[in-house]
Amino acid sequence: MSTFRMTLASGVLIGAVASSGPAAAQQATAPLAEPDAVAEGVFPTFGQTETAAQTAGISDAGLPLPGFLAAGGLFDAKTPDIVISVGAGVDVGPAYFGSDEYETGPYGIGRIDFLRFPNGFEYGSGNAVGFRQGLGLRGSVRYISHRNSKNYDDLSGMDNVPWAFEAGLGLGYEQRNYRVFGDVRYGVVGTNAWVGDLGADAIAYPVQGLTVTLGPRLNFGSNRFADTYFGVDAGEASASTSGLTEYDASGGLLGGGVLLEARYLFNERWGLEGSASWERLLNDAADSPITELGSADQYEVRFGLTRRISLDF
């Protein structure tokens, strides 16, 4: 199952696209903001302090890169209107919610670090590599690909589930060595259901250029969301060849687990990012016949290469 998840935390949008895995998050004037400059949020009361992170200082000047990827090239504007980080890698994770089958596929990364709007309003930070201190608004989106039941013996007789796109907002508080956040999203396409996440991370910088975060996650879903991915109606139960029984899944706390993430910055342009997560499906998600045929323990590992892109329009 392909998932795409992004989190916009007062200007930083983090996303992931993968061909497998469960649907699984930090203002400046030109030139780019200096470290410790105050960054205004969407509302004036939401101010944060930004601090540039240290990179490993490994130069890419001598690498045989195409001109548009080379240092100081087309993608390295001095006074950018948009700063993004993009990347690609490999993901290994469950085939669908509650599955015990694992699939390996491509994994994409997208992060918007800074935007300058035509009216002069700036959101995010030109200091694309760093952290923020204080309270800030977050935006969160997630894409969940369709579930083709014909591809999995355990789901034989089940209706297919179309792809879904969720969008929402959240609130987060961050200091140099920890952060806490909460997000709420609505399935504007597909599920038309509400979901939410609560999380906290300890943040460490063991060596220059490396940032490691580790913390718990709690995942919530409405009745509609739970029934879409964990419910079995009477028709599906009668058509099932794997013994699925009728089940009406209710919403609430549907999962909890731990997420470990690491980012190593060679320099301000190139980096490596990886994550490993464990989620235990809970309550009606765990009691679903779909999960009972599969597994309530959901593991996922991702690893990718990123490149920072600065564009001036």
Residue, then its C-alpha position, 0 to 999 in steps of 0.5 A: m500500500s502506498t502512503f504519502r504523509m507530510t507535516l507542516a510545522s510552522g513552515v516545515l513540511i515533511g512528507a514520505v511516499a512509499s509503495s508499502g507500509p501502514a498509513a503511518a510528523q519549523q520567517a525570514t527576510a531576504p537575504l536568508a535569516e540569520p540564526d536565532a532570528v525570531a520567526e513569526g507564525v501564522f498568528p502574531t502570538f505564535g512566534q518561534t526562535e530558529t537556530a541553524a543546525q550544524t552540518a558535517g561540512i563535507s563539500d560536494a564541489g568535486l562530485p561529477l554532478p549535473g550542472f543543475l545539481a552542483a553547488g551554486g547551480l540552478f537549485d541554489a538561489k541566494t535569495p530564494d522564494i521557496v526552499i524545499s528538500v526532496g529525496a528518494g529511497v527504499d521503504v519496507g512495511p506492511a502491505y495494508f493496515g493489519s497485514d502480516e505481509y511486508e512489501t518493499g518499494p520506493y520511498g519519496i521525501g518532500r519538505i517545504d522549508f520556506l515560502r515567500f508569497p507575492n504579497g511579501f508574507e513569508y512562511g517558514s525559514g531560509n535556514a532550511v537545516g535547523f530546529r525551532q524553539g517555541l509554540g507553532l502551528r502545524g499543517s498535516v496531510r496524508y495520502i493512502s493508496h487504494r487497497n486491492s483485496k484481490n492481491y491478498d488471500d486474507l482479504s479475498g471477498m472484501d470490497n476494494v478500498p479507494w485511495a484517500f487524501e487527508a488534510g488538517l492542522g495541528l499544534g507543536y512545541e519544540q526545544r533543542n532537545y525535545r518536542v511535543f505535537g498533536d495533529v488532526r486531519y480530515g479525509v477530504v477525498g476517499t474516507n471522509a473520516w477524521v483522524g488524529d496523532l499525538g506524539a513527543d520526541a527526544i532530540a539528540y545530536p550525537v555527532q556533527g551533522l547528525t540529528v536523532t529523534l525518538g519518541p512515542r506516537l498515538n494514532f486515533g480515528s473516527n468510526r468511519f475511518a475504523d470501519t473503512y479499514f478494519g470493518v467487515d460487512a455482512g456481504e464481505a463476510s459471506a463472500s470471504t474465503s479466508g474466514l472473515t466474520e462480520y465486524d463493525a469497527s468503532g473509532g477511538l485510539l486505534g494504535g500506539g507505538v514508537l518512531l526513531e528517525a535520523r537525519y545526517l547532513f553532509n552539507e546544506r544541500w545533501g543529506l541522508e534520512g532514515s526511520a524505523s517504527w513500530e506500531r501496535l494496533l489497539n482496541d477495535a483495530a486490534d480486534s478486527p478479523i482483518t488484523e486477527l488474520g494478519s498482525a497487530d504489530q506493524y513495523e516499517v523501515r525507510f532510508g533515503l537520500t535528500r537534496r535541498i533546492s532553493l528557487d528564486f521566482 
